[in-house]
Structure formats: C-alpha cells, structure tokens
C-alpha cells in the first residue's frame, strides 16, 4: 500500500495553493497541515491551528463535533455537519489515509460553508423550475401537432415542417408553403397565423388563379378601404395557387407588395416556385420578395405515420358524427395504406366516409370501398393480425404493394418513383415475390 509522505517544514506545498478549507491531522488528532482558509470558519488564523489537538479544540468549542475520531473509528470516508463559534454550519468531509498495516495514519478533511451550499441549492431549485417550464412548453408544442386543423403532423417530415412553422410564426417573415393539393397547406398557414402575434386579426385567403388580370391590382388595393391588403391589415394574407398567376398578375403583385402594408404574406403553391423561376415561368424579383422562408409538405403516401393516424382518426370522427361504433377490417386497413392518395387528406377522408356510410355492419371491409378503389380479386391478399409476427405482416404488406404497383405502372423506374425506393430495390423485390425475369421492359 502506498505511503503518504508529509513534510512539516516544507516551505512550498501544494496545499498552500488551494483556496479551500483543508486540514490534515495525525491519528492522535494533532493538526499538522492547514490551508490558508482553514481558520476562516472558526474565527482563528490557519497557523494557530497547527500543532493543536482536535480534541482540545472541540472541548474549547472551536468546532463540534471533531471529524477525526469518527474517521479513525469507522475507517472510511465520513461526512458530518459541524457547528462553529460564529453560528455558521459547515459540511465536513473526512478521508482516512492508511499505512501498510491497514491502520489510519492521517485524516484529510475539507469543508464547505453550508450557507453557500444553501445558495447553490436554491439556484438548482430555481433552475429545475425553469427547466420544468421549458419542458412544459416543449410538450405543448409537440401536442400542437394534433391541432393543425384537418391534418396529422407526426411523421418526421411533417414534424420538421411544423417546427419550421412555429419558428416562422414568431419571426413574422413571408413564408412559402409548397405541396400537392390536400396535403394541409392552408391548415398550416392557419396554424402559423394562430401562433403569431396576429392571431386576433384577420386571416384572409385569396385564390390567385381565380382573379382576372384586368381586376387583379384593384382587388388587392381597393378603391377606398376595401381590397385584400386593407382587409388583411395587421393580420395574415394567404395567396393560394400563386404559381398560377399570369406574368401580368405577377408584375401587379410585385408592385403591390413593395408598397407599405402591415399584412403578413403567406404564399401557397402546389409546385416548386423555385423551379418555376428557373423555367422562366415566375418572376425572380417576386420570388425573392416572397421566399424568405419555405416549408414543404410531402404527399400523404410518403408520410406513412400520418396516413396511419389519419385513417384511425377519421373513423373515430365519423363514429362521433354518425353515432356509430364502426371499425375497419385488417385487409381494408392495409389496402388503404398502399393506395397513392393523389388527393391526399381530402381524398382519404372522402373515401373513408363513403365506405363508412356504405357499410351495413360494424366492420367496414374492402367490399364497402367505392368500386374504383377496390382491388381486383387476384390482388386481394388477406391479412389477419392475430397470431402473426410483425416481420410476417410487413412482408405481406410489402408483397401486396409491389404486386399492385407492378400492375399499375409500366416500368420499374416509375414504380421506384411512386414507392420512394431505388430502382434496383424494386427489381430485387419483384424477383423475390414473382420469381420471374424483369428483362425486356423499358426502364
């Protein structure tokens, strides 16, 4: 066992550099080392402690209790609360240092003023309170995913879009929201408005493609206090289908937006405005005026988490609406998951509600689907959740999706684009599920 060497007459010691209360005592309780601050807590100079017995100091009331006897008795680290003549309380930690025989030769002790510890405790309590508030706010923001009217926003891409929307709501900058029809663009614009300081002001939505060129400018400026810009003053103005604007209407809009106004502008497009600029179909200066922030909403077929939750939620809403207790069969559920849903949320709700109404029992099946959405007899692959492992279920779903896609699309390249996987992956999966050659097709 290592031996501790203490040299009482050394002029320069490491202990002298510590700005802490550190004391070293022998097994007899005699103090042989003390840092410069050791006497502060006891109202004496550090050098006055050297050579003194901790037993005598305890009897004199300099501190109580002495920690050295406790460490000698227990032969392990000891932590106690010690009283001092000034009325302060200190937290003392004593550590035994053993010789080769396993006996305690020295005790090293250090202390902290408990008043400082109480300050630290108060700080930590306050910090914990602040962190609880932050966690509550984050939980609130996460829950807001469920309150974007008409949509579910739980998939990774949707969550990113929602977080961007929350940030943009506070920054009050122009936003472009892009996505296929029915993906929830207008709902997200309303969400941005509701989370901004403009929430109590007007929310005005304008379908740009429906305004003739001849009256476009006056529709926004008005003859007096009318006009979309005045109606949306202090609030939010949503420019829907902005990609449909003619060159003349784009020029008029650029002129209007350059004039002083207090409306927050959100542009909605079903296609990429940036690509339209590259193709020469959209004014570059108008693009830069509108495109300070961009949010893309992916199609529902590329948001499996949202699709799954939407199916369940729509059925629940329909049960409340029609006072029923219906559910969907497993094979219908899996069939709905693999449909392309080009109309996204609107199409899905329409199809599920039509099936709900058509169903004459509490279980909605494939036969209740509108005829154009029903799979052919040879495409139906039965699904039963009970007694099957998840890998088996997922493989069955994948097989059905691949086989149905093969019937609908001409090439594996088209299938890959629709399914969101690589073309080689499509080829491998077709070989797996059909055991046939893929040669001879146009790829």
Helices and strands as residue ranges (DSSP letters): G 14-17, E 21-26, E 31-34, G 40-42, H 46-49, H 54-59, E 63-64, H 68-74, E 78-84, E 89-98, E 104-113, H 114-143, G 144-147, H 156-171, E 175-179, H 185-195, E 203-207, G 208-210, H 213-221, H 228-231, E 236-240, G 242-244, H 247-258, E 264-269, H 273-278, H 284-290, E 293-297, G 300-302, H 304-322, E 327-328, H 330-338, H 344-358, E 363-364, G 366-368, G 371-373, G 377-379, H 390-408, H 412-419, H 423-434
